[in-house]
Amino acid sequence: MYSKAFKIFYFSIGIVTLLYQNCYSQTIQKENASFLTPEILIGKTLEANTDFPETNLQKNLFLSLGCYNFKPDKEWAARLNYPITGISFGYTDFGNTENIGHAYSILPFIEVSILKRQIDGLNLHLALGSSYMDTQYNIATNGFNKAITTKFNWSFRSFLYYDVAKTKTIDWRFGLGLLHHSNGHSKLPNQGLNSLLASISAKINKQQNNLSDLKKTDFKSKSQTYLSFRFGLGQNVLSKEFNTKKEVYTVSASAGKILNNTFKFGGGFYYRFYEHYYDYIKNNETLVEEQFPHYTENPYGYATAFGLFATSELLIDHIGIELNLGLNIYKPFYKIDWMINQGYDYQNANNETVEVLGELNWYYEIKRTVSARMGLKYYLWTTNKAPKHNLFFGAHINANLGQADFSELSLGYVYRFNKTIKG
């Protein structure tokens, strides 16, 4: 039941976020003019593992709906020089229907103009959402596709777009970028799918305003101190042998500053309990029995982790785009995790299977120490009005350095102290 809830949430998060947040939570006004962008993309599906199935040209069709956010009362839009936001619906043919298949994606996005003085018409497009994949890894029938093992996956898109030509109603664009799909360590193998793509698109404008004609509000510089608490429920697997989803429970507290009601910076503390780690210790599995027998004296304690983190977040009305970087102060079971997952086996001359454990080297030390977290939040009350109390729901992927650790849903609370206004 819980696994199904995860799938439904990932698949619908794009609709719940930016569709409500900007364009369609109220009647679209002239200042919030909308656009429609059909897009054709072609490129290459990169090999995810040794002996990965061969692929032909990758083909994509995307349709994006978005808004210009020219409303003068949107402080976040003014601070970001009025970016465009919206949601993309995508279809992907990876170039091998039998072994890799197709993806159907929903991706909320934000797009900002960059290097405007040097290259007019250059834009950075970032999107994070979910995809349904119709073909997965199967050890018996599709054993060489170790990229995708689950139907529902995280998806990320990063593109540069250049406005090649403009008319009154259409902006013709050329784009280059990366498309990534991964399940967030909810089932193994999970090498992930990466694609390099080029695109041609037509942004069809409706009531587009000229930014130079916009009556801009003179927002004063301000800051607010905040406190935040959250509870998270995640899922992951331990290894190919222990490949059943189990829970990861998280509590966290943080504090920091909200600058200009748009940029949120802070630091905090997290505490996690891994059910997979606990069960491995409790069942006295091989490595515990042979190398870490003292873990059985306190299974709960050795199945936990805690650490410190720095957080940054971009506040866009009801939406928060968050990136955290942290340090694991305590995560003892990661030794076993690493030894299992970085090891390998082979057949010797006597046709016996020999298992080799992963080496606890310098790279292990880095991955054990550095944690990361990225995802989206939905705030119950718009952050544009700077409410003193707010609740949020979140969907995040957590990682050891850059490798997925677990996917997580969270519920949290934010308290803002009084504003400090400069000037």
Beta strands, then each sheet from edge to edge (+ up, - down):
strand 1: 34-45
strand 2: 58-67
strand 3: 84-93
strand 4: 102-113
strand 5: 122-133
strand 6: 152-166
strand 7: 170-182
strand 8: 193-205
strand 9: 222-236
strand 10: 246-259
strand 11: 263-274
strand 12: 304-316
strand 13: 319-330
strand 14: 344-347
strand 15: 353-356
strand 16: 370-379
strand 17: 389-400
strand 18: 403-416
strand 19: 420-421
sheet 1: 1+ 2- 3+ 4- 5+ 6- 7+ 8- 1+
sheet 2: 19+ 9- 10+ 11- 12+ 13- 16+ 17- 18+
sheet 3: 14+ 15-
end
